[in-house]
Amino acid sequence: MRNRVRFLFFLFILIMPYSASAILSMELTRGIAGAIPIAVVPFAAGEDVPQHVADIIATDLQNSGRFKVYGQQSLSSLKARLSIGETSTVGFPSEVGAVSNDYFRRLGTDNVVIGKVVPLLNDRYQITFQLLDIFRGTGKKSVTLGRSYTVSAHELRSIAHHISDLIYQKLTGIKGVFSTKLAYIVIRTEPDGRMRYILEVTDQDGYNPRPLLDSPEPIMSPAWSPNGRQLAYVSFEDRRASIYVQDVITGMRHLLSKFPGINGAPAWSPDGQKLALVLSKSGAPNIYVMDVASSRLTQLTHDFYINTEPAWSPNGKSLLFTSNRSGGPQIYQINLATGSISRLSYDGDYNARASYTRDGNHVVMIHRVSGIYYIGILDLDTGTMRVLNKSIGDSSSPSIAPNGSMILYDTVYRGRNILAMVSADGNVQLVLPAREGEAQDPAWSPFLS
């Protein structure tokens, strides 16, 4: 595996604004068989009115891997094949009464999204959408979901993601994550050969990238606070590892830990009041918990093994961590009430960087098989380990989506270090190559609304 001892970040916030275009290019490489068919009709809009809302919704649903989406291109193709007797607007209706059951039955979908973008004063827009269920053979249809919003021009993309979330939840029963954010590190090589490390935050689909920190020294291990307002990370800007906490909106930050030796792997407690971290101030790397408000430290492990990569349980009563106390890297759990430590991983000679799933019943981790590092998931009830991403090579830094449906990680793909996603059942895979440089150490935000 790429030898990574990751501890992280901040020199200055870039003054030049980034483009709203995607810094990450999301590409679905595998979706599920029997995906839910859905038509997303281009939203009705006048001249000089943004018309990309429906495109964003269609792309969101398609890239989830859970939907077979019929967007503008497939709708136009069918429309061209229809008989001359069909009206020119049958393929792109914006009113329930104009939706042709027969037209969408030819597509093979009962689910249809229609909508409008209406301009208002002061560069504001009213966005209206409806999700229809077409009942086959009855000629009837029903509105199963509908909303209307008034937003500014710069909020159009975010409201499109919000609509995608609502549709995803309505049809799958799972809360959508299209309105969440990703944090990660971009590594770029300057013309003079020097490296630059940039901590970026983007929308879940890679759009609207915003640099929080740009440094000639390594930045690593970003970790979101439970309210999504702060990132903890490690920075080597003074040529030594230090842990900082930074406000994502204002850019304000403060130094949290700068003890001699290792300061690394920060992890927020579920209530946001504590950080687990790794310190070597007493010799070997050990796990500590710091109260964020008072900076008071509590040491959890007291030995000379390598103890690192802490992660909280959803109920805050225990921590996972990686340790070599059995000879090689394996996953252990410490009970915070009793201090007792138990080993969780036994399958394979290398398991690391573990996190609980949201239900607390599984643990996602790096799992080595035949010398290759994959994303594995351990069922805590049965002790069974499954590899989720066998089609992609060496992988690292798994981060679980707030709805538990997907795991974000970094991997080597076509000779570059990129971000990728795999579903918790292994059936959906995406890659997200950065347009410039290489990406690593991703962290998926919590729900933000």
C-alpha positions as CSV (number, residue, x, y, z in Angstrom):
1,M,0.0,0.0,0.0
2,R,1.1,3.6,-0.4
3,N,2.9,4.2,2.8
4,R,0.9,6.9,4.5
5,V,1.5,8.3,7.9
6,R,-1.2,11.0,7.6
7,F,-1.2,13.9,10.0
8,L,-2.4,17.5,8.6
9,F,-2.8,21.8,7.6
10,F,-3.3,25.9,7.0
11,L,-1.2,28.8,5.6
12,F,-3.6,31.0,3.8
13,I,-7.1,31.0,2.2
14,L,-6.9,31.6,-1.5
15,I,-8.1,35.1,-2.5
16,M,-8.9,34.2,-6.1
17,P,-12.4,32.6,-6.3
18,Y,-12.8,29.1,-7.7
19,S,-15.2,28.4,-10.6
20,A,-18.6,26.9,-9.8
21,S,-17.8,24.1,-12.2
22,A,-16.8,20.7,-10.9
23,I,-13.3,20.1,-9.7
24,L,-14.2,16.4,-9.4
25,S,-15.7,14.6,-12.4
26,M,-18.2,12.0,-11.2
27,E,-18.5,8.9,-13.3
28,L,-20.8,6.0,-12.6
29,T,-18.9,2.8,-13.2
30,R,-21.5,0.3,-11.9
31,G,-25.2,0.6,-10.9
32,I,-27.6,-1.9,-9.5
33,A,-29.6,-4.3,-11.7
34,G,-33.2,-3.4,-11.6
35,A,-32.7,0.3,-10.9
36,I,-35.8,2.3,-10.4
37,P,-36.9,3.9,-13.8
38,I,-37.7,7.6,-13.6
39,A,-38.2,10.3,-16.2
40,V,-36.9,13.8,-15.4
41,V,-38.6,16.2,-17.8
42,P,-36.7,19.4,-18.7
43,F,-38.3,22.1,-16.6
44,A,-40.4,24.8,-18.4
45,A,-38.5,28.1,-18.5
46,G,-38.6,31.2,-20.5
47,E,-35.7,32.8,-22.5
48,D,-32.6,33.8,-20.5
49,V,-33.9,31.7,-17.6
50,P,-31.6,29.0,-16.2
51,Q,-32.7,25.6,-17.3
52,H,-30.2,23.3,-15.7
53,V,-32.2,22.4,-12.6
54,A,-33.7,19.3,-14.1
55,D,-30.3,18.3,-15.5
56,I,-28.8,18.4,-12.0
57,I,-31.7,16.3,-10.6
58,A,-31.3,13.8,-13.4
59,T,-27.5,13.6,-12.9
60,D,-27.9,13.2,-9.1
61,L,-30.3,10.3,-9.4
62,Q,-28.4,8.6,-12.2
63,N,-25.1,8.8,-10.2
64,S,-26.7,7.3,-7.2
65,G,-26.7,4.1,-9.1
66,R,-30.2,3.4,-7.8
67,F,-32.2,4.9,-10.7
68,K,-32.4,4.4,-14.5
69,V,-33.0,8.0,-15.5
70,Y,-34.6,9.2,-18.7
71,G,-33.5,12.8,-19.1
72,Q,-33.7,15.3,-22.0
73,Q,-31.7,13.2,-24.5
74,S,-33.8,10.0,-24.1
75,L,-37.0,11.9,-24.0
76,S,-36.1,13.8,-27.2
77,S,-35.1,10.5,-28.9
78,L,-38.5,8.9,-28.1
79,K,-40.3,12.1,-29.1
80,A,-38.7,12.0,-32.5
81,R,-40.0,8.4,-33.0
82,L,-43.6,9.2,-32.1
83,S,-46.3,9.4,-34.7
84,I,-47.0,12.7,-36.4
85,G,-50.2,13.0,-34.5
86,E,-48.4,13.6,-31.2
87,T,-48.2,17.2,-30.2
88,S,-44.7,18.8,-30.1
89,T,-44.9,19.3,-26.3
90,V,-45.9,15.8,-25.3
91,G,-42.4,14.8,-24.3
92,F,-41.7,17.9,-22.1
93,P,-44.9,18.6,-20.1
94,S,-44.8,21.0,-17.2
95,E,-48.5,20.5,-16.0
96,V,-50.0,17.3,-14.7
97,G,-52.8,17.4,-17.2
98,A,-50.3,17.5,-20.1
99,V,-48.5,14.3,-19.1
100,S,-49.3,11.5,-21.5
101,N,-49.5,8.1,-19.8
102,D,-48.9,6.3,-23.0
103,Y,-45.8,8.3,-23.8
104,F,-44.1,7.5,-20.5
105,R,-45.3,3.9,-20.7
106,R,-43.3,3.6,-23.9
107,L,-40.3,4.6,-21.9
108,G,-41.0,2.0,-19.3
109,T,-41.4,4.2,-16.3
110,D,-44.2,5.0,-13.9
111,N,-42.3,7.8,-12.2
112,V,-42.2,11.2,-13.8
113,V,-40.7,14.5,-12.6
114,I,-42.0,17.8,-14.1
115,G,-41.4,21.4,-13.1
116,K,-41.1,25.1,-13.9
117,V,-38.5,27.8,-13.4
118,V,-40.3,31.2,-13.2
119,P,-38.2,34.4,-13.0
120,L,-39.2,37.0,-10.3
121,L,-37.8,40.4,-9.4
122,N,-34.2,41.0,-8.1
123,D,-32.6,38.0,-9.8
124,R,-34.8,35.5,-7.9
125,Y,-36.7,32.5,-9.2
126,Q,-39.7,30.3,-8.3
127,I,-38.9,26.6,-8.7
128,T,-41.9,24.3,-8.7
129,F,-41.7,20.5,-9.2
130,Q,-44.0,17.5,-8.9
131,L,-43.2,13.8,-8.8
132,L,-46.0,11.8,-10.5
133,D,-46.9,8.1,-10.3
134,I,-48.6,6.9,-13.5
135,F,-50.9,4.0,-12.9
136,R,-50.5,1.5,-15.8
137,G,-53.6,0.7,-17.8
138,T,-55.9,3.0,-15.8
139,G,-55.2,6.3,-17.5
140,K,-54.8,7.8,-14.1
141,K,-51.9,9.5,-12.4
142,S,-51.2,11.0,-9.0
143,V,-48.9,13.6,-7.5
144,T,-46.9,11.8,-4.9
145,L,-44.6,14.7,-4.1
146,G,-44.6,18.4,-4.9
147,R,-43.0,21.6,-3.6
148,S,-42.4,25.2,-4.6
149,Y,-39.4,27.3,-3.6
150,T,-38.3,30.9,-4.1
151,V,-34.5,31.2,-4.4
152,S,-31.8,33.5,-5.7
153,A,-29.8,32.6,-8.8
154,H,-26.8,31.3,-6.9
155,E,-29.1,28.9,-5.0
156,L,-30.4,27.1,-8.0
157,R,-27.9,24.3,-7.8
158,S,-28.5,23.8,-4.1
159,I,-32.2,23.7,-4.5
160,A,-31.9,21.1,-7.3
161,H,-29.8,18.9,-4.9
162,H,-32.5,19.4,-2.3
163,I,-35.2,18.3,-4.8
164,S,-33.1,15.2,-5.6
165,D,-32.9,14.4,-1.9
166,L,-36.7,14.5,-1.6
167,I,-37.2,12.3,-4.7
168,Y,-34.6,9.8,-3.5
169,Q,-36.2,9.5,-0.1
170,K,-39.7,9.2,-1.5
171,L,-38.8,6.3,-3.8
172,T,-36.2,4.5,-1.8
173,G,-37.2,5.3,1.8
174,I,-33.6,6.5,2.5
175,K,-32.7,10.1,3.1
176,G,-30.7,11.5,0.2
177,V,-27.2,12.9,0.5
178,F,-27.1,15.2,-2.6
179,S,-27.0,18.3,-0.4
180,T,-24.0,17.2,1.6
181,K,-20.4,18.3,1.2
182,L,-17.1,16.5,0.6
183,A,-13.7,17.6,2.1
184,Y,-10.5,16.2,0.7
185,I,-6.9,17.1,0.0
186,V,-5.6,17.9,-3.5
187,I,-1.9,17.5,-4.2
188,R,-0.5,19.5,-7.1
189,T,3.0,19.6,-8.5
190,E,4.2,23.2,-9.4
191,P,6.2,23.9,-12.5
192,D,9.3,24.1,-10.3
193,G,8.6,20.6,-9.0
194,R,7.5,21.7,-5.5
195,M,4.3,20.2,-4.1
196,R,1.3,22.1,-2.9
197,Y,-1.4,20.7,-0.6
198,I,-4.9,22.2,-0.7
199,L,-7.8,21.4,1.6
200,E,-11.0,21.7,-0.5
201,V,-14.7,21.5,0.2
202,T,-17.1,20.8,-2.6
203,D,-20.7,19.9,-3.2
204,Q,-21.4,16.1,-3.1
205,D,-21.2,16.0,-6.9
206,G,-17.8,17.9,-7.1
207,Y,-19.2,21.3,-8.0
208,N,-18.5,24.6,-6.2
209,P,-15.0,23.8,-4.9
210,R,-13.8,26.1,-2.2
211,P,-10.2,26.0,-0.9
212,L,-10.0,26.3,2.9
213,L,-6.2,26.0,3.1
214,D,-3.3,26.1,0.7
215,S,0.1,25.0,2.0
216,P,3.6,23.8,0.7
217,E,3.5,21.3,3.6
218,P,1.3,18.2,3.9
219,I,-2.3,18.5,5.0
220,M,-4.1,15.4,6.1
221,S,-7.1,13.8,7.9
222,P,-9.9,16.3,7.7
223,A,-12.8,15.4,10.0
224,W,-16.2,17.1,10.0
225,S,-17.9,18.2,13.2
226,P,-21.3,16.7,13.7
227,N,-23.0,20.0,12.9
228,G,-21.0,20.3,9.6
229,R,-19.7,23.8,10.6
230,Q,-16.1,22.9,11.4
231,L,-13.3,20.7,10.1
232,A,-10.5,19.4,12.3
233,Y,-7.3,18.4,10.6
234,V,-3.5,18.0,10.9
235,S,-1.1,20.5,9.4
236,F,2.6,20.3,8.9
237,E,2.9,24.0,8.1
238,D,5.6,24.5,10.9
239,R,7.4,21.4,9.8
240,R,5.7,19.5,12.6
241,A,2.3,17.9,13.0
242,S,-0.3,20.1,14.7
243,I,-4.1,19.7,14.9
244,Y,-6.3,22.7,14.0
245,V,-10.1,23.3,14.0
246,Q,-11.4,25.6,11.3
247,D,-14.8,27.1,10.7
248,V,-15.9,26.1,7.2
249,I,-17.9,29.3,6.5
250,T,-15.7,32.0,8.0
251,G,-12.3,30.4,7.6
252,M,-11.4,31.2,11.2
253,R,-9.4,28.5,12.9
254,H,-7.6,27.8,16.1
255,L,-4.7,25.5,17.1
256,L,-5.9,22.6,19.2
257,S,-2.9,20.4,19.7
258,K,0.8,20.9,19.2
259,F,2.5,18.5,21.6
260,P,6.0,17.2,20.9
261,G,5.9,14.2,18.4
262,I,2.8,13.0,16.7
263,N,-0.5,15.0,16.7
264,G,-2.8,13.2,14.4
265,A,-6.0,11.5,13.3
266,P,-8.6,13.8,14.9
267,A,-12.2,12.4,15.3
268,W,-15.2,14.2,16.6
269,S,-17.5,12.7,19.2
270,P,-21.2,12.4,18.2
271,D,-22.1,15.3,20.5
272,G,-19.3,17.5,19.0
273,Q,-17.9,18.3,22.5
274,K,-14.8,16.1,22.3
275,L,-12.1,15.0,19.8
276,A,-10.3,11.7,19.9
277,L,-6.7,12.1,18.7
278,V,-3.4,10.4,18.5
279,L,-0.4,11.8,20.5
280,S,3.1,10.4,21.1
281,K,4.1,12.9,23.8
282,S,4.6,10.1,26.3
283,G,6.6,7.9,23.8
284,A,4.6,5.6,21.6
285,P,1.4,6.7,19.8
286,N,-1.6,6.4,22.1
287,I,-5.3,7.4,21.9
288,Y,-6.4,10.4,23.8
289,V,-9.7,12.3,24.1
290,M,-9.7,16.1,24.4
291,D,-12.6,18.2,25.6
292,V,-12.8,20.9,22.9
293,A,-13.9,23.7,25.2
294,S,-11.4,23.2,28.0
295,S,-8.6,21.4,26.1
296,R,-8.5,18.8,28.9
297,L,-6.9,15.5,27.9
298,T,-7.8,12.0,28.9
299,Q,-5.5,9.2,27.9
300,L,-7.3,6.0,26.8
301,T,-4.4,3.6,25.8
302,H,-1.3,3.3,27.9
303,D,1.2,1.0,26.2
304,F,4.1,1.0,23.7
305,Y,2.2,-0.4,20.7
306,I,1.2,1.8,17.8
307,N,-2.4,2.9,18.5
308,T,-3.9,5.2,15.9
309,E,-7.0,6.1,13.8
310,P,-9.7,6.4,16.5
311,A,-13.4,6.5,15.4
312,W,-16.4,6.9,17.7
313,S,-19.4,4.6,17.9
314,P,-22.7,6.2,17.0
315,N,-23.8,6.2,20.7
316,G,-20.5,7.7,21.8
317,K,-19.8,4.9,24.3
318,S,-16.8,3.3,22.6
319,L,-14.0,4.0,20.1
320,L,-12.5,1.9,17.4
321,F,-8.8,2.2,16.7
322,T,-6.0,0.5,14.8
323,S,-3.2,-1.2,16.7
324,N,-0.3,-3.5,16.1
325,R,-0.6,-5.2,19.5
326,S,-1.3,-8.6,17.9
327,G,1.7,-8.2,15.5
328,G,0.1,-6.5,12.5
329,P,-2.5,-3.7,12.0
330,Q,-5.9,-4.9,13.3
331,I,-9.1,-3.1,14.6
332,Y,-9.8,-2.9,18.3
333,Q,-12.6,-1.4,20.3
334,I,-12.3,0.3,23.7
335,N,-15.2,0.7,26.1
336,L,-15.1,4.3,27.4
337,A,-16.8,3.4,30.6
338,T,-14.6,0.5,31.6
339,G,-11.5,1.0,29.6
340,S,-11.6,-2.6,28.4
341,I,-10.2,-3.3,24.9
342,S,-11.4,-6.1,22.6
343,R,-10.2,-7.1,19.1
344,L,-12.8,-6.9,16.3
345,S,-11.0,-7.9,13.1
346,Y,-9.5,-11.4,12.5
347,D,-9.9,-11.9,8.8
348,G,-6.6,-11.1,7.1
349,D,-3.3,-9.8,8.3
350,Y,-4.0,-6.1,7.7
351,N,-7.1,-4.1,8.7
352,A,-7.0,-0.4,9.4
353,R,-8.8,3.0,9.3
354,A,-12.1,1.7,10.6
355,S,-15.5,3.4,11.1
356,Y,-18.9,2.3,12.4
357,T,-21.8,2.4,10.0
358,R,-24.6,4.6,11.2
359,D,-26.6,1.7,12.7
360,G,-23.6,0.5,14.7
361,N,-24.0,-3.0,13.3
362,H,-21.1,-3.0,10.8
363,V,-17.6,-1.6,10.6
364,V,-16.0,-0.3,7.4
365,M,-12.3,-0.5,7.1
366,I,-9.2,-0.9,4.8
367,H,-8.8,-4.7,4.3
368,R,-5.9,-6.3,2.5
369,V,-6.4,-9.3,0.2
370,S,-3.6,-10.9,-1.7
371,G,-1.4,-7.8,-1.2
372,I,-4.1,-5.3,-2.5
373,Y,-5.9,-2.9,-0.2
374,Y,-9.7,-2.8,-0.6
375,I,-12.6,-1.3,1.3
376,G,-14.1,-4.1,3.5
377,I,-17.2,-4.2,5.7
378,L,-17.4,-6.3,8.8
379,D,-20.7,-7.6,10.1
380,L,-20.4,-7.4,13.9
381,D,-23.1,-10.0,14.5
382,T,-21.7,-12.7,12.3
383,G,-18.0,-11.7,12.2
384,T,-18.2,-11.9,8.4
385,M,-16.0,-9.6,6.3
386,R,-16.9,-8.6,2.7
387,V,-14.9,-6.7,0.1
388,L,-16.9,-4.0,-1.5
389,N,-14.7,-2.7,-4.4
390,K,-12.8,-5.6,-5.9
391,S,-12.7,-3.9,-9.4
392,I,-10.5,-1.1,-8.2
393,G,-6.9,-1.3,-6.8
394,D,-5.2,-0.1,-3.6
395,S,-7.8,1.9,-1.6
396,S,-7.6,4.0,1.6
397,S,-9.3,6.5,3.9
398,P,-13.0,5.3,3.8
399,S,-15.6,7.8,4.9
400,I,-19.3,6.8,5.2
401,A,-22.1,8.9,3.9
402,P,-24.5,10.3,6.6
403,N,-27.3,8.0,5.3
404,G,-25.0,5.0,5.4
405,S,-25.6,4.1,1.7
406,M,-22.2,4.9,0.3
407,I,-18.5,4.9,1.3
408,L,-16.2,7.6,0.0
409,Y,-12.5,6.7,-0.3
410,D,-9.3,7.3,-2.2
411,T,-7.7,4.9,-4.6
412,V,-5.3,4.5,-7.5
413,Y,-7.1,4.5,-10.8
414,R,-5.4,4.7,-14.2
415,G,-2.2,5.7,-12.5
416,R,-3.6,8.6,-10.5
417,N,-4.8,9.0,-6.9
418,I,-8.5,9.8,-7.1
419,L,-11.6,9.7,-5.0
420,A,-14.2,7.0,-5.5
421,M,-17.5,5.8,-4.0
422,V,-18.9,2.4,-3.4
423,S,-22.3,1.5,-2.0
424,A,-22.5,-0.3,1.4
425,D,-23.7,-3.4,-0.5
426,G,-21.0,-3.2,-3.1
427,N,-23.4,-3.0,-6.0
428,V,-22.8,0.7,-7.0
429,Q,-19.4,2.2,-7.8
430,L,-18.3,5.7,-8.9
431,V,-15.0,7.4,-9.6
432,L,-14.4,11.1,-9.1
433,P,-11.0,12.0,-10.7
434,A,-9.8,15.5,-9.9
435,R,-9.3,17.7,-13.0
436,E,-6.0,19.0,-11.6
437,G,-3.6,17.1,-9.4
438,E,-4.4,14.1,-7.3
439,A,-7.0,13.8,-4.5
440,Q,-6.8,11.9,-1.2
441,D,-8.0,11.8,2.4
442,P,-11.7,12.4,1.8
443,A,-14.3,13.1,4.5
444,W,-18.1,13.1,3.9
445,S,-20.0,15.8,5.8
446,P,-23.0,15.1,8.0
447,F,-26.5,16.1,6.9
448,L,-26.4,19.9,6.6
449,S,-30.2,20.6,6.6
